[in-house]
Amino acid sequence: MMNMKVIRALIILLLCSVGAFAQEKTEWTLQECIDYALENNLNVMRSELNVESQNINYDQARWSRIPNANANGSYSYSWGRSIDPTTNLFVDNQRIVSANGNISSNVTLFNGLRLHNTVKQNRLSYEASQKDLLKAKNDVIFDVITFYTNVLFSRELLENARTQLKSTDQQVDLTKRQVDVGALPKSNLLDLQAQKATNELNVVNRENDYKMAKIQLKQILQLPPNTEIDIVVPEIDVETEPVMELSAIEIYKIALNAMPEVQSAELSKQSAEVGVQAARGNLYPTLSLQGGLTTRYSDAADQPRFVPDGGEPTIDPTPVIGYVQGSNTPVISNQPRVTPSGQIVDGYAFGDQIDDNLSKFVSLNLSIPIFNGFSARASVQRAKISYEQAEINEKDTKYQLWRMIEQAYFDVIAAIKSYNASETQVAAREESFRVMKQRYDIGAVNFTNYQIAENDLFQAKSDLLRAKYDYIFKLKILDFYQGKPLDF
């Protein structure tokens, strides 16, 4: 119960700490978002645990090459007819307390290099898991940049909508004064007020988009739901004539050495290849060395006993007279009686029994696989299939990388062309709207023409923003594959 209370207290403390940090931190730079996401993302945490697990497998494989050691012991009671473990003789109607103990060690001397290859295989798997961790972090960075850019884009769209609404507000005020003095018909004012309502709706929609973009960024950072978040707007300069210093194939060659998913696939293939060699070790004989100690104790042996002292035995030549069982006929034995030199002691102490019953052994064991239901050969075949799968995965990973780089390369070229075209369009729409507004103010054109010109300008500015951030994001993708810093 105490452990549960401690755990709950820690959880509450953690949530309070995160909440306090989130409340204190309201404006985030891109780098701060990336750093926070890397520390708190669950996929990154899973990858870190996988790295720890693979490291444990690697350590265990290395330790399996050294001798093992095991100790066993028992303490038992027995009643009735049983065997004295120290003499292996039957004992009737006696309670016996006995104890046994042994320690043994075993070391594999040769098993077809299976242990050696298993260590190598686990090392490669451990290194592959480290690359997978880097891939998980790159995915998080990529997601953060995506949603961060989306917040920037939504924010500028909102500012654009507010600017349009402000312009319409000013036009409404101007038209109202002209209507009041009879310079313009009231229908012009009503048309502008309707346009103002449309612009207000655009602002509301853009505000919702902006809030949703921030919510998505907050979710990828895994901040508490009640956290307020805003971002620092960086200064972003767009090069209208980008210089593509490297070709797509040159960027691909750089990415082959830099991208962790490619390195992970290569290491996994090497691990699977070594796994085939490790599986083949099961086809070879196994040679091992074993040694150990064993001893025992029984209270049945704890009785008065004769203990020789190593002296000369006593010989008594006096004939011995005896009788045949079931008969009164005497029998005389002329065999001398030999009495060993020693003495009778009262008991057989525990320590003495342990010392006297101590035995040691060393053995060299050879196991030759002859027939085992083809399990060893099946293991080799499965290992070969795993290798072929890893080889296919490596090829597919490299192909997917080339496909994404080639797509990103031409996306950047297309995006900058789209941005330049949108910039030209905005300039033209601004001039067109300026002229249209002047003519509308003097009553030379109707409201429909004015509204079309204003909406065209608003759409052109929105298209320019979309083209701008599309270009920025796609350029960042290309920088990412070249190993360049992902910042603005």
Residue pairs with C-beta under 8 A, 6 or more apart in sequence:
15 224
18 223
18 224
19 224
19 226
19 227
22 223
22 224
22 227
22 228
22 229
23 227
23 228
25 32
26 228
26 229
26 230
27 230
27 231
27 232
28 36
28 229
28 230
28 231
28 232
29 231
29 232
29 234
30 144
30 145
30 148
30 231
30 232
30 234
30 486
30 487
30 488
31 487
33 144
33 148
33 217
33 221
33 231
34 140
34 141
34 144
34 145
34 486
36 221
37 140
37 141
37 143
37 144
37 220
37 221
37 222
38 44
38 137
38 140
38 141
40 221
40 222
41 136
41 140
41 222
42 222
43 136
43 139
43 140
44 133
44 136
44 137
44 140
46 136
47 129
47 132
47 133
47 135
47 136
47 137
48 133
50 129
50 132
50 133
51 126
51 129
51 130
51 132
51 133
53 129
54 122
54 125
54 126
54 128
54 129
55 126
57 122
57 125
57 126
58 119
58 122
58 123
58 125
58 126
60 122
61 115
61 118
61 119
61 121
61 122
61 123
62 119
64 115
64 118
64 119
65 108
65 115
65 116
65 119
66 107
67 105
67 106
67 107
68 105
68 106
68 107
69 103
69 104
69 105
70 103
70 104
70 105
71 101
71 102
71 103
72 100
72 101
72 102
72 103
73 99
73 100
73 101
73 102
74 99
74 100
74 101
75 97
75 98
75 99
76 97
76 98
76 99
77 95
77 96
77 97
78 95
78 96
78 98
79 94
79 95
79 96
80 92
80 93
81 90
81 91
81 92
81 93
82 90
82 91
82 94
82 96
83 89
83 90
83 91
84 90
84 91
84 96
84 98
84 298
84 300
84 301
85 96
85 98
85 100
85 296
85 298
86 98
86 296
86 297
86 298
86 300
86 301
86 353
86 357
87 298
87 300
87 301
91 300
94 300
96 298
96 299
96 300
97 298
97 299
98 296
98 297
98 298
98 299
98 300
99 296
99 297
99 298
100 294
100 295
100 296
100 297
101 294
101 295
101 296
102 292
102 293
102 294
102 295
103 292
103 293
103 294
104 290
104 291
104 292
104 293
105 290
105 291
105 292
106 288
106 289
106 290
107 288
107 289
107 290
108 115
108 286
108 287
108 288
109 287
109 288
109 289
110 284
110 285
110 286
110 287
111 281
111 284
111 285
111 286
111 287
112 280
112 281
112 282
112 283
112 284
112 285
112 286
113 277
113 278
113 281
114 278
114 281
114 282
114 284
115 281
117 274
117 275
117 277
117 278
117 281
118 278
120 274
121 271
121 274
121 275
121 278
122 271
124 267
124 268
124 270
124 271
124 274
125 267
125 268
125 271
127 267
128 263
128 264
128 267
128 268
128 271
129 264
131 260
131 261
131 263
131 264
131 267
132 260
132 261
132 264
133 260
134 260
135 259
135 260
135 261
135 264
138 259
138 260
138 480
140 220
141 486
142 480
143 220
144 217
144 220
144 221
145 473
145 476
145 486
146 473
147 213
147 216
147 217
147 220
148 217
148 231
149 469
149 472
149 473
149 476
150 213
150 216
150 217
150 469
151 210
151 213
151 214
151 217
151 231
152 231
152 233
152 236
152 469
153 213
153 465
153 466
153 469
154 206
154 209
154 210
154 212
154 213
155 210
155 213
155 231
155 233
156 465
156 469
157 206
157 209
157 210
157 462
157 465
158 203
158 206
158 207
158 209
158 210
160 206
160 458
160 461
160 462
160 465
161 199
161 202
161 203
161 205
161 206
161 458
162 203
162 206
164 199
164 202
164 454
164 458
165 196
165 199
165 200
165 202
165 203
167 454
168 192
168 195
168 196
168 199
168 454
169 196
171 192
171 437
172 189
172 192
172 193
172 196
174 441
175 184
175 188
175 189
175 192
176 189
178 184
178 188
179 185
179 186
179 188
179 189
183 443
184 443
187 447
188 447
191 447
191 451
192 447
195 447
195 451
195 454
202 458
214 229
214 230
214 231
217 229
217 231
218 227
218 229
221 229
223 229
234 488
235 488
236 468
236 472
236 488
238 419
238 468
238 471
238 472
239 416
240 416
240 419
240 420
240 423
241 416
242 412
242 416
242 475
244 409
244 412
244 413
246 254
246 482
247 409
248 405
248 406
248 409
248 410
251 405
251 409
251 478
251 481
251 482
252 401
252 402
252 405
252 406
252 481
254 481
254 482
254 483
255 262
255 401
255 405
255 481
255 482
255 483
256 262
256 398
256 401
258 481
258 482
258 483
259 401
259 481
261 397
261 401
262 394
262 397
262 398
262 401
265 390
265 393
265 394
265 397
265 398
266 394
268 390
268 393
268 394
269 387
269 390
269 391
269 393
269 394
271 390
272 383
272 386
272 387
272 389
272 390
272 391
273 387
273 390
275 383
275 386
275 387
276 380
276 383
276 384
276 387
278 383
279 376
279 379
279 380
279 382
279 383
280 380
282 369
282 375
282 376
282 379
282 380
283 369
283 376
283 377
283 380
284 369
285 366
285 367
285 368
285 369
286 365
286 366
286 367
287 364
287 365
287 366
287 367
288 364
288 365
288 367
289 362
289 363
289 364
289 365
290 361
290 362
290 363
290 364
290 365
291 360
291 361
291 362
291 363
292 360
292 361
293 358
293 359
293 360
294 358
294 359
294 361
295 353
295 354
295 355
295 357
295 358
295 359
296 353
296 354
296 357
297 350
297 353
297 354
297 357
298 353
301 348
301 353
302 347
302 348
302 349
302 350
302 353
303 347
303 348
304 344
304 345
304 346
304 347
305 344
305 345
305 347
305 348
306 340
306 342
306 343
306 344
306 345
307 342
307 343
307 344
307 345
308 340
308 341
308 342
309 341
309 342
309 343
310 341
311 341
311 342
312 341
313 338
313 339
313 340
313 341
314 338
314 339
314 341
315 336
315 337
315 338
315 339
316 336
316 337
316 339
317 336
318 337
319 332
319 333
319 334
320 332
320 333
320 335
320 337
321 330
321 331
321 332
321 333
322 330
322 331
322 332
322 333
323 329
323 330
323 331
324 331
369 376
401 481
404 477
404 481
405 478
405 481
408 474
408 477
408 478
408 481
409 478
411 474
411 477
412 471
412 474
412 475
412 478
415 467
415 470
415 471
415 474
415 475
416 471
418 467
418 470
418 471
419 464
419 467
419 468
419 470
419 471
421 467
422 460
422 463
422 464
422 466
422 467
422 468
423 464
425 460
425 463
425 464
426 457
426 460
426 461
426 464
428 460
429 453
429 456
429 457
429 460
429 461
430 457
432 453
432 456
432 457
433 453
433 454
433 456
433 457
436 445
436 449
436 450
436 453
436 454
437 450
437 453
439 445
440 447
440 449
440 450
472 488
476 486
479 485
479 486
480 486
